[in-house]
Amino acid sequence: MSPRKSDPKAKRALLEIGARLLAEEGPGALSTRRVAAEAGSSTMGVYTHFGGMRGLVREIVHEGFARLQRHMTSVHKSADPVADMALLGRAYRYNALENPHLYAVMFGGASLAGFSLSEKDRQHGRYTLSNVVECVSRCLSAGRFCPADAGLVAHQMWIATHGLVTLELGDYLVSPWDADHCFEVQLVALMVGAGDGKEEATRSVAGSRVRMRDEFPAASGSVSIRAGATAAPSSSGRLCGG
């Protein structure tokens, strides 16, 4: 008897159901039985298509990065690369707030069904960072950032944004230093820290907040896009060394 062929549509359905259950209800909702029941199939389908729950969770992690990539590539390139950079940060945060449980599994903050991230899994989603590296390169070419390694600057942007989002998802950021306030201040500080002028950075970050309404209209209820929310750092000049 020949082995049963994997149905791509059935596999995709199971993956989407698993990702949805994780995103909407958390780790407790994710089980072989629940996923199969939602798909209207037997539990054998999870083993046929993924080799078990660990395989499904790994695919869910990959789906999480695919969602992040869709958010990042939704940022349109403009004549203001610093505003584009700030908007990439907003897109990253929006994706995390929309998929908090998925985000935790993607970055090793939660473990499911005995699954743990391998080195290969940790490196899988790095392709999403290429959007930031490319934008940093445009900021450098435009003279808005001080000469530097684009990859290193992109990592600094990622580390800072990831750290804030992780604290936000854990409900650690409260008034008067709530997540919205800290995020707006951080965006300006990151651009100034990379070499942009205070006034220029403040304008670009404010512009990115306005663009958020247009490029991510569904985000208005979950991510701050309020006018006047930015508090700029005290330094007024550019900080390029050398």
Residue pairs with C-beta under 8 A, 6 or more apart in sequence:
4 48
6 48
6 49
7 49
10 39
10 41
10 45
10 49
11 49
11 50
13 39
14 35
14 36
14 39
14 41
14 45
14 46
14 49
14 50
14 56
15 56
15 59
15 60
15 63
16 63
17 35
17 38
17 39
18 30
18 35
18 56
18 57
18 59
18 60
19 60
19 63
19 64
19 102
21 29
21 30
21 34
21 35
21 38
22 29
22 30
22 60
22 101
22 102
22 105
22 112
23 98
23 99
23 100
23 101
23 102
25 101
26 101
27 101
27 105
27 110
27 112
30 53
30 57
30 112
30 113
31 53
32 43
32 46
32 52
32 53
33 43
35 46
35 56
36 42
36 43
36 45
36 46
39 45
46 52
46 53
46 56
49 55
49 56
50 56
50 58
50 59
52 113
53 112
53 113
53 114
53 115
54 113
54 114
54 115
56 113
57 105
57 112
57 113
57 115
58 115
58 121
60 102
60 105
61 105
61 106
61 117
61 121
61 124
61 125
62 124
62 125
63 102
64 99
64 102
64 103
64 105
64 106
64 125
65 106
65 124
65 125
65 127
65 128
67 95
67 99
67 102
68 92
68 95
68 106
68 125
68 128
69 127
69 128
69 131
71 91
71 92
71 94
71 95
71 216
72 88
72 91
72 92
72 95
72 128
72 131
72 132
73 131
74 91
74 215
74 216
75 84
75 87
75 88
75 91
75 131
75 215
76 84
76 215
77 84
77 138
78 84
78 211
80 204
80 207
81 135
81 138
81 139
81 141
81 142
81 144
82 139
82 142
82 144
82 145
82 191
82 196
82 200
82 201
82 204
82 205
83 204
83 205
83 207
83 208
83 211
84 135
84 138
84 208
85 132
85 135
85 136
85 139
85 157
85 191
85 204
86 187
86 191
86 204
86 205
86 207
86 208
86 209
87 208
87 211
87 212
87 215
88 131
88 132
88 135
88 157
89 157
89 161
89 183
89 187
89 190
90 187
90 208
90 209
90 212
90 216
90 219
90 223
91 216
92 158
92 161
92 162
92 165
93 161
93 164
93 165
93 168
93 183
93 223
94 216
94 219
94 222
94 223
95 103
96 103
96 165
96 168
96 169
97 165
97 168
97 169
97 222
97 223
98 222
100 169
101 110
103 109
103 165
103 169
104 110
104 169
105 111
105 112
106 125
107 162
107 166
108 116
108 117
108 122
109 166
129 154
129 155
129 158
132 154
132 157
132 158
133 150
133 151
133 154
135 154
136 145
136 150
136 153
136 154
136 157
136 194
137 150
139 145
139 194
139 196
140 147
140 148
140 150
144 191
144 194
144 195
144 196
144 200
145 153
145 191
145 194
145 195
145 196
146 194
146 195
146 238
146 239
146 240
146 241
147 240
148 194
148 195
153 194
156 190
156 193
156 194
157 190
157 194
160 186
160 190
161 186
164 173
164 179
164 182
164 183
164 186
167 173
167 179
168 179
168 183
173 179
173 182
179 224
180 224
180 226
180 229
181 229
181 231
183 224
184 205
184 209
184 224
184 229
184 230
184 231
185 230
185 231
185 232
185 233
187 205
187 208
187 230
188 198
188 201
188 202
188 205
188 230
188 231
188 232
188 233
189 233
191 201
191 204
191 205
192 198
192 201
192 232
192 233
192 235
192 239
193 239
195 238
195 239
195 240
196 204
196 238
197 236
197 237
197 238
198 232
198 233
198 235
198 236
198 237
199 236
201 232
202 230
202 232
205 230
206 227
206 230
209 224
209 225
209 226
209 227
209 229
209 230
210 225
210 227
212 219
212 220
212 223
212 225
213 220
213 225
216 223
219 225
